[in-house]
Amino acid sequence: MNGWLLTAGTVVAAITLIHATAGGRTVLRPLLHSTVAAEPKHTLTADWTRPS
């Protein structure tokens, strides 16, 4: 396998994990506790959370 491709895949996987974890805490939780209308809350929650 190409070393550059393996490195890029590893970096992308790490960034995805950080984005999902930190973003949930810094974006999703405050939004859910805000006074924003229900529809944007539901939309962002559906986009941010992974399917069960």
Predicted model as a PDB file, atoms N, CA, C, CB and O in Angstrom, pLDDT in the B-factor column:
MODEL        1                                                                  
ATOM      1  N   MET A   1       0.843  -1.173   0.000  1.00 73.00           N  
ATOM      2  CA  MET A   1       0.000   0.000   0.000  1.00 73.00           C  
ATOM      3  C   MET A   1       0.891   1.240   0.000  1.00 73.00           C  
ATOM      4  CB  MET A   1      -0.961  -0.004   1.218  1.00 73.00           C  
ATOM      5  O   MET A   1       1.983   1.241   0.568  1.00 73.00           O  
ATOM      6  N   ASN A   2       0.412   2.267  -0.633  1.00 94.00           N  
ATOM      7  CA  ASN A   2       1.124   3.529  -0.695  1.00 94.00           C  
ATOM      8  C   ASN A   2       1.179   4.166   0.699  1.00 94.00           C  
ATOM      9  CB  ASN A   2       0.451   4.480  -1.707  1.00 94.00           C  
ATOM     10  O   ASN A   2       0.149   4.307   1.359  1.00 94.00           O  
ATOM     11  N   GLY A   3       2.365   4.545   1.139  1.00 94.00           N  
ATOM     12  CA  GLY A   3       2.544   5.130   2.465  1.00 94.00           C  
ATOM     13  C   GLY A   3       1.785   6.425   2.661  1.00 94.00           C  
ATOM     14  O   GLY A   3       1.248   6.685   3.738  1.00 94.00           O  
ATOM     15  N   TRP A   4       1.744   7.243   1.610  1.00 95.00           N  
ATOM     16  CA  TRP A   4       1.016   8.511   1.701  1.00 95.00           C  
ATOM     17  C   TRP A   4      -0.485   8.268   1.877  1.00 95.00           C  
ATOM     18  CB  TRP A   4       1.272   9.368   0.445  1.00 95.00           C  
ATOM     19  O   TRP A   4      -1.147   8.973   2.639  1.00 95.00           O  
ATOM     20  N   LEU A   5      -1.005   7.291   1.185  1.00 95.00           N  
ATOM     21  CA  LEU A   5      -2.429   6.975   1.283  1.00 95.00           C  
ATOM     22  C   LEU A   5      -2.766   6.455   2.681  1.00 95.00           C  
ATOM     23  CB  LEU A   5      -2.828   5.936   0.213  1.00 95.00           C  
ATOM     24  O   LEU A   5      -3.789   6.828   3.255  1.00 95.00           O  
ATOM     25  N   LEU A   6      -1.920   5.609   3.218  1.00 95.00           N  
ATOM     26  CA  LEU A   6      -2.130   5.092   4.568  1.00 95.00           C  
ATOM     27  C   LEU A   6      -2.067   6.225   5.601  1.00 95.00           C  
ATOM     28  CB  LEU A   6      -1.081   4.011   4.897  1.00 95.00           C  
ATOM     29  O   LEU A   6      -2.884   6.271   6.520  1.00 95.00           O  
ATOM     30  N   THR A   7      -1.123   7.114   5.453  1.00 96.00           N  
ATOM     31  CA  THR A   7      -1.000   8.257   6.356  1.00 96.00           C  
ATOM     32  C   THR A   7      -2.229   9.156   6.270  1.00 96.00           C  
ATOM     33  CB  THR A   7       0.265   9.061   6.032  1.00 96.00           C  
ATOM     34  O   THR A   7      -2.762   9.575   7.297  1.00 96.00           O  
ATOM     35  N   ALA A   8      -2.676   9.451   5.072  1.00 96.00           N  
ATOM     36  CA  ALA A   8      -3.863  10.298   4.888  1.00 96.00           C  
ATOM     37  C   ALA A   8      -5.094   9.647   5.516  1.00 96.00           C  
ATOM     38  CB  ALA A   8      -4.112  10.564   3.386  1.00 96.00           C  
ATOM     39  O   ALA A   8      -5.886  10.326   6.170  1.00 96.00           O  
ATOM     40  N   GLY A   9      -5.257   8.358   5.326  1.00 95.00           N  
ATOM     41  CA  GLY A   9      -6.398   7.658   5.913  1.00 95.00           C  
ATOM     42  C   GLY A   9      -6.368   7.687   7.432  1.00 95.00           C  
ATOM     43  O   GLY A   9      -7.406   7.840   8.076  1.00 95.00           O  
ATOM     44  N   THR A  10      -5.193   7.542   7.997  1.00 96.00           N  
ATOM     45  CA  THR A  10      -5.046   7.586   9.452  1.00 96.00           C  
ATOM     46  C   THR A  10      -5.366   8.967   9.999  1.00 96.00           C  
ATOM     47  CB  THR A  10      -3.634   7.182   9.856  1.00 96.00           C  
ATOM     48  O   THR A  10      -6.047   9.094  11.017  1.00 96.00           O  
ATOM     49  N   VAL A  11      -4.880   9.991   9.335  1.00 97.00           N  
ATOM     50  CA  VAL A  11      -5.151  11.369   9.768  1.00 97.00           C  
ATOM     51  C   VAL A  11      -6.642  11.671   9.673  1.00 97.00           C  
ATOM     52  CB  VAL A  11      -4.346  12.380   8.916  1.00 97.00           C  
ATOM     53  O   VAL A  11      -7.212  12.264  10.589  1.00 97.00           O  
ATOM     54  N   VAL A  12      -7.266  11.278   8.596  1.00 95.00           N  
ATOM     55  CA  VAL A  12      -8.702  11.531   8.419  1.00 95.00           C  
ATOM     56  C   VAL A  12      -9.515  10.795   9.487  1.00 95.00           C  
ATOM     57  CB  VAL A  12      -9.161  11.097   7.006  1.00 95.00           C  
ATOM     58  O   VAL A  12     -10.476  11.352  10.016  1.00 95.00           O  
ATOM     59  N   ALA A  13      -9.152   9.580   9.803  1.00 94.00           N  
ATOM     60  CA  ALA A  13      -9.859   8.827  10.837  1.00 94.00           C  
ATOM     61  C   ALA A  13      -9.729   9.509  12.199  1.00 94.00           C  
ATOM     62  CB  ALA A  13      -9.322   7.391  10.913  1.00 94.00           C  
ATOM     63  O   ALA A  13     -10.700   9.588  12.951  1.00 94.00           O  
ATOM     64  N   ALA A  14      -8.538   9.998  12.511  1.00 93.00           N  
ATOM     65  CA  ALA A  14      -8.331  10.689  13.786  1.00 93.00           C  
ATOM     66  C   ALA A  14      -9.132  11.991  13.843  1.00 93.00           C  
ATOM     67  CB  ALA A  14      -6.836  10.980  13.998  1.00 93.00           C  
ATOM     68  O   ALA A  14      -9.753  12.290  14.863  1.00 93.00           O  
ATOM     69  N   ILE A  15      -9.121  12.748  12.779  1.00 90.00           N  
ATOM     70  CA  ILE A  15      -9.864  14.011  12.743  1.00 90.00           C  
ATOM     71  C   ILE A  15     -11.369  13.753  12.851  1.00 90.00           C  
ATOM     72  CB  ILE A  15      -9.547  14.791  11.444  1.00 90.00           C  
ATOM     73  O   ILE A  15     -12.077  14.509  13.516  1.00 90.00           O  
ATOM     74  N   THR A  16     -11.851  12.715  12.219  1.00 86.00           N  
ATOM     75  CA  THR A  16     -13.275  12.371  12.307  1.00 86.00           C  
ATOM     76  C   THR A  16     -13.667  12.042  13.736  1.00 86.00           C  
ATOM     77  CB  THR A  16     -13.602  11.188  11.390  1.00 86.00           C  
ATOM     78  O   THR A  16     -14.709  12.492  14.213  1.00 86.00           O  
ATOM     79  N   LEU A  17     -12.849  11.270  14.418  1.00 87.00           N  
ATOM     80  CA  LEU A  17     -13.131  10.908  15.803  1.00 87.00           C  
ATOM     81  C   LEU A  17     -13.134  12.141  16.707  1.00 87.00           C  
ATOM     82  CB  LEU A  17     -12.103   9.891  16.304  1.00 87.00           C  
ATOM     83  O   LEU A  17     -14.021  12.295  17.546  1.00 87.00           O  
ATOM     84  N   ILE A  18     -12.159  13.004  16.537  1.00 86.00           N  
ATOM     85  CA  ILE A  18     -12.090  14.241  17.329  1.00 86.00           C  
ATOM     86  C   ILE A  18     -13.294  15.130  17.023  1.00 86.00           C  
ATOM     87  CB  ILE A  18     -10.771  15.007  17.040  1.00 86.00           C  
ATOM     88  O   ILE A  18     -13.898  15.688  17.939  1.00 86.00           O  
ATOM     89  N   HIS A  19     -13.638  15.262  15.774  1.00 82.00           N  
ATOM     90  CA  HIS A  19     -14.759  16.100  15.359  1.00 82.00           C  
ATOM     91  C   HIS A  19     -16.070  15.601  15.967  1.00 82.00           C  
ATOM     92  CB  HIS A  19     -14.863  16.133  13.826  1.00 82.00           C  
ATOM     93  O   HIS A  19     -16.861  16.392  16.480  1.00 82.00           O  
ATOM     94  N   ALA A  20     -16.291  14.314  15.911  1.00 77.00           N  
ATOM     95  CA  ALA A  20     -17.540  13.748  16.435  1.00 77.00           C  
ATOM     96  C   ALA A  20     -17.617  13.889  17.949  1.00 77.00           C  
ATOM     97  CB  ALA A  20     -17.665  12.270  16.042  1.00 77.00           C  
ATOM     98  O   ALA A  20     -18.681  14.192  18.490  1.00 77.00           O  
ATOM     99  N   THR A  21     -16.515  13.675  18.630  1.00 80.00           N  
ATOM    100  CA  THR A  21     -16.513  13.733  20.090  1.00 80.00           C  
ATOM    101  C   THR A  21     -16.578  15.165  20.602  1.00 80.00           C  
ATOM    102  CB  THR A  21     -15.275  13.048  20.639  1.00 80.00           C  
ATOM    103  O   THR A  21     -17.463  15.504  21.387  1.00 80.00           O  
ATOM    104  N   ALA A  22     -15.664  15.990  20.170  1.00 81.00           N  
ATOM    105  CA  ALA A  22     -15.608  17.370  20.666  1.00 81.00           C  
ATOM    106  C   ALA A  22     -16.781  18.202  20.158  1.00 81.00           C  
ATOM    107  CB  ALA A  22     -14.293  18.027  20.250  1.00 81.00           C  
ATOM    108  O   ALA A  22     -17.301  19.051  20.882  1.00 81.00           O  
ATOM    109  N   GLY A  23     -17.192  17.965  18.944  1.00 75.00           N  
ATOM    110  CA  GLY A  23     -18.303  18.724  18.377  1.00 75.00           C  
ATOM    111  C   GLY A  23     -19.609  18.466  19.090  1.00 75.00           C  
ATOM    112  O   GLY A  23     -20.428  19.371  19.246  1.00 75.00           O  
ATOM    113  N   GLY A  24     -19.806  17.235  19.524  1.00 75.00           N  
ATOM    114  CA  GLY A  24     -21.018  16.924  20.279  1.00 75.00           C  
ATOM    115  C   GLY A  24     -21.090  17.710  21.567  1.00 75.00           C  
ATOM    116  O   GLY A  24     -22.157  18.181  21.961  1.00 75.00           O  
ATOM    117  N   ARG A  25     -19.959  17.851  22.218  1.00 79.00           N  
ATOM    118  CA  ARG A  25     -19.921  18.595  23.477  1.00 79.00           C  
ATOM    119  C   ARG A  25     -20.024  20.096  23.263  1.00 79.00           C  
ATOM    120  CB  ARG A  25     -18.650  18.277  24.230  1.00 79.00           C  
ATOM    121  O   ARG A  25     -20.712  20.784  24.017  1.00 79.00           O  
ATOM    122  N   THR A  26     -19.349  20.609  22.246  1.00 81.00           N  
ATOM    123  CA  THR A  26     -19.279  22.060  22.098  1.00 81.00           C  
ATOM    124  C   THR A  26     -20.373  22.646  21.214  1.00 81.00           C  
ATOM    125  CB  THR A  26     -17.950  22.438  21.542  1.00 81.00           C  
ATOM    126  O   THR A  26     -20.639  23.846  21.280  1.00 81.00           O  
ATOM    127  N   VAL A  27     -21.006  21.825  20.396  1.00 79.00           N  
ATOM    128  CA  VAL A  27     -22.038  22.331  19.489  1.00 79.00           C  
ATOM    129  C   VAL A  27     -23.406  21.771  19.841  1.00 79.00           C  
ATOM    130  CB  VAL A  27     -21.692  21.986  18.043  1.00 79.00           C  
ATOM    131  O   VAL A  27     -24.352  22.528  20.062  1.00 79.00           O  
ATOM    132  N   LEU A  28     -23.513  20.465  19.894  1.00 80.00           N  
ATOM    133  CA  LEU A  28     -24.827  19.838  20.037  1.00 80.00           C  
ATOM    134  C   LEU A  28     -25.447  20.049  21.413  1.00 80.00           C  
ATOM    135  CB  LEU A  28     -24.717  18.367  19.761  1.00 80.00           C  
ATOM    136  O   LEU A  28     -26.608  20.450  21.497  1.00 80.00           O  
ATOM    137  N   ARG A  29     -24.728  19.797  22.472  1.00 83.00           N  
ATOM    138  CA  ARG A  29     -25.297  19.947  23.814  1.00 83.00           C  
ATOM    139  C   ARG A  29     -25.776  21.369  24.095  1.00 83.00           C  
ATOM    140  CB  ARG A  29     -24.274  19.546  24.854  1.00 83.00           C  
ATOM    141  O   ARG A  29     -26.900  21.543  24.567  1.00 83.00           O  
ATOM    142  N   PRO A  30     -24.956  22.403  23.818  1.00 86.00           N  
ATOM    143  CA  PRO A  30     -25.464  23.766  24.062  1.00 86.00           C  
ATOM    144  C   PRO A  30     -26.691  24.098  23.204  1.00 86.00           C  
ATOM    145  CB  PRO A  30     -24.361  24.790  23.788  1.00 86.00           C  
ATOM    146  O   PRO A  30     -27.600  24.791  23.662  1.00 86.00           O  
ATOM    147  N   LEU A  31     -26.717  23.612  21.981  1.00 84.00           N  
ATOM    148  CA  LEU A  31     -27.867  23.886  21.123  1.00 84.00           C  
ATOM    149  C   LEU A  31     -29.133  23.254  21.690  1.00 84.00           C  
ATOM    150  CB  LEU A  31     -27.612  23.372  19.704  1.00 84.00           C  
ATOM    151  O   LEU A  31     -30.197  23.873  21.675  1.00 84.00           O  
ATOM    152  N   LEU A  32     -29.024  22.036  22.185  1.00 84.00           N  
ATOM    153  CA  LEU A  32     -30.202  21.356  22.720  1.00 84.00           C  
ATOM    154  C   LEU A  32     -30.745  22.045  23.970  1.00 84.00           C  
ATOM    155  CB  LEU A  32     -29.867  19.908  23.035  1.00 84.00           C  
ATOM    156  O   LEU A  32     -31.932  21.923  24.270  1.00 84.00           O  
ATOM    157  N   HIS A  33     -29.903  22.761  24.698  1.00 88.00           N  
ATOM    158  CA  HIS A  33     -30.343  23.461  25.906  1.00 88.00           C  
ATOM    159  C   HIS A  33     -30.666  24.928  25.637  1.00 88.00           C  
ATOM    160  CB  HIS A  33     -29.275  23.362  26.981  1.00 88.00           C  
ATOM    161  O   HIS A  33     -30.905  25.688  26.575  1.00 88.00           O  
ATOM    162  N   SER A  34     -30.675  25.329  24.382  1.00 89.00           N  
ATOM    163  CA  SER A  34     -30.938  26.724  24.040  1.00 89.00           C  
ATOM    164  C   SER A  34     -32.421  26.935  23.755  1.00 89.00           C  
ATOM    165  CB  SER A  34     -30.097  27.149  22.826  1.00 89.00           C  
ATOM    166  O   SER A  34     -33.228  26.009  23.841  1.00 89.00           O  
ATOM    167  N   THR A  35     -32.755  28.164  23.419  1.00 92.00           N  
ATOM    168  CA  THR A  35     -34.151  28.503  23.116  1.00 92.00           C  
ATOM    169  C   THR A  35     -34.445  28.479  21.621  1.00 92.00           C  
ATOM    170  CB  THR A  35     -34.486  29.873  23.676  1.00 92.00           C  
ATOM    171  O   THR A  35     -35.454  29.026  21.176  1.00 92.00           O  
ATOM    172  N   VAL A  36     -33.576  27.855  20.852  1.00 88.00           N  
ATOM    173  CA  VAL A  36     -33.789  27.729  19.411  1.00 88.00           C  
ATOM    174  C   VAL A  36     -35.032  26.874  19.167  1.00 88.00           C  
ATOM    175  CB  VAL A  36     -32.538  27.108  18.710  1.00 88.00           C  
ATOM    176  O   VAL A  36     -35.344  25.985  19.959  1.00 88.00           O  
ATOM    177  N   ALA A  37     -35.724  27.140  18.091  1.00 92.00           N  
ATOM    178  CA  ALA A  37     -36.935  26.382  17.756  1.00 92.00           C  
ATOM    179  C   ALA A  37     -36.634  24.886  17.638  1.00 92.00           C  
ATOM    180  CB  ALA A  37     -37.546  26.903  16.440  1.00 92.00           C  
ATOM    181  O   ALA A  37     -35.485  24.490  17.446  1.00 92.00           O  
ATOM    182  N   ALA A  38     -37.656  24.079  17.752  1.00 90.00           N  
ATOM    183  CA  ALA A  38     -37.488  22.625  17.778  1.00 90.00           C  
ATOM    184  C   ALA A  38     -36.959  22.063  16.460  1.00 90.00           C  
ATOM    185  CB  ALA A  38     -38.804  21.967  18.112  1.00 90.00           C  
ATOM    186  O   ALA A  38     -36.148  21.138  16.470  1.00 90.00           O  
ATOM    187  N   GLU A  39     -37.401  22.601  15.337  1.00 90.00           N  
ATOM    188  CA  GLU A  39     -36.993  22.028  14.043  1.00 90.00           C  
ATOM    189  C   GLU A  39     -35.482  22.076  13.812  1.00 90.00           C  
ATOM    190  CB  GLU A  39     -37.691  22.760  12.917  1.00 90.00           C  
ATOM    191  O   GLU A  39     -34.906  21.059  13.425  1.00 90.00           O  
ATOM    192  N   PRO A  40     -34.814  23.220  14.032  1.00 85.00           N  
ATOM    193  CA  PRO A  40     -33.350  23.210  13.876  1.00 85.00           C  
ATOM    194  C   PRO A  40     -32.658  22.269  14.861  1.00 85.00           C  
ATOM    195  CB  PRO A  40     -32.802  24.616  14.053  1.00 85.00           C  
ATOM    196  O   PRO A  40     -31.648  21.652  14.523  1.00 85.00           O  
ATOM    197  N   LYS A  41     -33.195  22.159  16.071  1.00 85.00           N  
ATOM    198  CA  LYS A  41     -32.617  21.234  17.047  1.00 85.00           C  
ATOM    199  C   LYS A  41     -32.694  19.799  16.534  1.00 85.00           C  
ATOM    200  CB  LYS A  41     -33.340  21.356  18.404  1.00 85.00           C  
ATOM    201  O   LYS A  41     -31.716  19.055  16.601  1.00 85.00           O  
ATOM    202  N   HIS A  42     -33.849  19.420  16.026  1.00 85.00           N  
ATOM    203  CA  HIS A  42     -34.029  18.051  15.528  1.00 85.00           C  
ATOM    204  C   HIS A  42     -33.156  17.789  14.306  1.00 85.00           C  
ATOM    205  CB  HIS A  42     -35.502  17.796  15.180  1.00 85.00           C  
ATOM    206  O   HIS A  42     -32.597  16.702  14.155  1.00 85.00           O  
ATOM    207  N   THR A  43     -33.044  18.776  13.449  1.00 84.00           N  
ATOM    208  CA  THR A  43     -32.233  18.619  12.234  1.00 84.00           C  
ATOM    209  C   THR A  43     -30.763  18.422  12.587  1.00 84.00           C  
ATOM    210  CB  THR A  43     -32.396  19.844  11.312  1.00 84.00           C  
ATOM    211  O   THR A  43     -30.117  17.508  12.074  1.00 84.00           O  
ATOM    212  N   LEU A  44     -30.237  19.269  13.454  1.00 80.00           N  
ATOM    213  CA  LEU A  44     -28.834  19.152  13.833  1.00 80.00           C  
ATOM    214  C   LEU A  44     -28.584  17.856  14.594  1.00 80.00           C  
ATOM    215  CB  LEU A  44     -28.406  20.353  14.678  1.00 80.00           C  
ATOM    216  O   LEU A  44     -27.556  17.210  14.394  1.00 80.00           O  
ATOM    217  N   THR A  45     -29.504  17.475  15.455  1.00 80.00           N  
ATOM    218  CA  THR A  45     -29.342  16.214  16.184  1.00 80.00           C  
ATOM    219  C   THR A  45     -29.300  15.040  15.220  1.00 80.00           C  
ATOM    220  CB  THR A  45     -30.480  16.024  17.197  1.00 80.00           C  
ATOM    221  O   THR A  45     -28.478  14.137  15.380  1.00 80.00           O  
ATOM    222  N   ALA A  46     -30.172  15.042  14.227  1.00 80.00           N  
ATOM    223  CA  ALA A  46     -30.192  13.944  13.253  1.00 80.00           C  
ATOM    224  C   ALA A  46     -28.921  13.933  12.417  1.00 80.00           C  
ATOM    225  CB  ALA A  46     -31.420  14.056  12.338  1.00 80.00           C  
ATOM    226  O   ALA A  46     -28.424  12.865  12.062  1.00 80.00           O  
ATOM    227  N   ASP A  47     -28.391  15.106  12.101  1.00 74.00           N  
ATOM    228  CA  ASP A  47     -27.156  15.179  11.310  1.00 74.00           C  
ATOM    229  C   ASP A  47     -25.940  14.778  12.142  1.00 74.00           C  
ATOM    230  CB  ASP A  47     -26.962  16.596  10.751  1.00 74.00           C  
ATOM    231  O   ASP A  47     -25.017  14.145  11.629  1.00 74.00           O  
ATOM    232  N   TRP A  48     -25.936  15.143  13.423  1.00 70.00           N  
ATOM    233  CA  TRP A  48     -24.743  14.959  14.239  1.00 70.00           C  
ATOM    234  C   TRP A  48     -24.621  13.550  14.801  1.00 70.00           C  
ATOM    235  CB  TRP A  48     -24.740  15.949  15.365  1.00 70.00           C  
ATOM    236  O   TRP A  48     -23.519  13.006  14.868  1.00 70.00           O  
ATOM    237  N   THR A  49     -25.722  12.960  15.201  1.00 67.00           N  
ATOM    238  CA  THR A  49     -25.648  11.646  15.847  1.00 67.00           C  
ATOM    239  C   THR A  49     -25.552  10.544  14.823  1.00 67.00           C  
ATOM    240  CB  THR A  49     -26.857  11.414  16.743  1.00 67.00           C  
ATOM    241  O   THR A  49     -26.015  10.687  13.691  1.00 67.00           O  
ATOM    242  N   ARG A  50     -24.978   9.495  15.208  1.00 59.00           N  
ATOM    243  CA  ARG A  50     -24.835   8.354  14.302  1.00 59.00           C  
ATOM    244  C   ARG A  50     -26.100   7.504  14.358  1.00 59.00           C  
ATOM    245  CB  ARG A  50     -23.584   7.503  14.669  1.00 59.00           C  
ATOM    246  O   ARG A  50     -26.789   7.478  15.378  1.00 59.00           O  
ATOM    247  N   PRO A  51     -26.400   6.826  13.293  1.00 53.00           N  
ATOM    248  CA  PRO A  51     -27.602   5.982  13.289  1.00 53.00           C  
ATOM    249  C   PRO A  51     -27.451   4.817  14.252  1.00 53.00           C  
ATOM    250  CB  PRO A  51     -27.890   5.458  11.874  1.00 53.00           C  
ATOM    251  O   PRO A  51     -26.355   4.288  14.439  1.00 53.00           O  
ATOM    252  N   SER A  52     -28.563   4.423  14.862  1.00 45.00           N  
ATOM    253  CA  SER A  52     -28.491   3.307  15.801  1.00 45.00           C  
ATOM    254  C   SER A  52     -28.706   1.976  15.122  1.00 45.00           C  
ATOM    255  CB  SER A  52     -29.505   3.482  16.896  1.00 45.00           C  
ATOM    256  O   SER A  52     -28.675   0.936  15.780  1.00 45.00           O  
TER     257      SER A  52                                                      
ENDMDL                                                                          
END                                                                             
